[in-house]
Amino acid sequence: GLHMAITLQYIVSHKGEEKLTTTDKKEADRYDKMLDVADNLADFIGKSDIGIEDSALEELSILLSKEKDSVIKILKGKKINEL
């Protein structure tokens, strides 16, 4: 007969867009937190006098948030080849 499998999926949305679909709750939580940090970074950079388009600001903020461990090391004086 028919066998029905039920899979629990976590969908992370950001500004009405689906960004991640996963069955791993930890991964979903991590990604959600990364997006929150990116939003905070975007607000921080957006308040500065740097003229930057919204799309570039969002991409930059997500990059900095995803790579935060490396960014922290760079801010502490490490060179990119030491990361």
MOCOR-V47257 format. One record per helix or strand of 2 or more residues. SS is the DSSP state (H for helix, E for strand). FROM is the first residue (numbers start at 1). TO is the last residue. If there is no record, write none. Layout:
BEGIN
ss,from,to
SS,FROM,TO
SS,FROM,TO
END
This chain:
BEGIN
ss,from,to
E,10,14
E,17,22
H,25,46
H,54,66
H,68,75
H,80,82
END
